[in-house]
Amino acid sequence: MSLVYSEEQRLLADTAAEFLLARSPVAAQRRLRDEGKAEGFGDALWKEMVDMGWSAIPFPEALGGLAFGCMGLGAVFESMGRNLSASPLLSSIVLGGTLIELAGSEAQQAEWMPQLIAGDKRMALALDEKPRHDPAATALRAERHGNGWLLQGDKRFVADGVGADAFIVVARSAGAPGERDGLSLFLVPADAPGLQVSPMQMIDSRNHAQLRLDGVRVDACALIGEEGGAWGPLDAALDRSRACLAAELLGMTQNLFDTTVEYLKTRVQFDVPIGSFQALQHRAAWCYAHLHLARSAVMAGLAAMDDPKLDAAGRARLASLAKWKAGDAAHRISREAVQMHGGMGVTDELDVGLFLKRIRVAQAELGDADFHCDRYGEFVEAQ
């Protein structure tokens, strides 16, 4: 397992960094926020990302992908984090596309994979129902209705749900909330009768939606994978996404650290740079250590997703470690960035605040620190 990018992955990282700095800098995210764009990202930018092949990176060649793995995706997500670049790459490709890859039928793969990779259609995962991430707590009911299914319930925090063409809805077809067995996946068109999609206002100004399914009827062919057996592919898709989100958190944290260190070097107080003060040097060194611990954890998580020698539990353990440590370092260093910038650190004019807001949402997305600490502990106890 490698904890550094290969030469090809480094080339991809450099290309992504150069492209996003030119086409999607932090100022672009600020502009999207101020304009109040419902989708939360630029359509033209997403098309350019697709044209560069990023949407094909994680999928096998048999499905039209590039088979470049999560390490390749991680390089892209880290650059996206550095620039606060918004796109449906995580929601539509890593989450939606992976579920179609792992659980979809040949007909579903033939219909959806080319459209997702080409960027012609967008897909979003409708999973969480409570304020905190807990896939096993799914309560939305799926009941047989004639030759199809009837879906009833609500979903919250659906990433990039506004404007999506279809949703993969996680529903309970058997069992009780809290049980991993009995979960099923359903492909629901955005224009399905009885489906209401409402935007949710989040502090990072990204695209999140709330779904209400009021007697939504879908055909039997809308079922993705095995009835009641969604946990395996769902957990695998979530772990890929957690590793990629951890890479985005790492990129944001690296930007904040670099920005803060540069400020310590240039801000003068008492006729000397404030970076010469030993107390601030100690705090910067503390941030540096946590940042590199996070980088090691993230690289291990990304590599685990591509390692055929690891079983599902091994990949899940390292994905949780990556998401926890990336979120922990981001929390620590974002606070230090605000404090070491002084009063400016809390102003909207300074980019630090934009990073802080996105970090707080990303920390909770797909599982916060408590969720992943508990999950990691379960795997350790099982060994």
Summary of the structure (lengths in Angstrom):
residues: 383
radius of gyration: 20.9
end to end distance: 20.1
largest distance: 79.5
contacts: 1366
relative contact order: 0.12
helix: 58%
strand: 16%
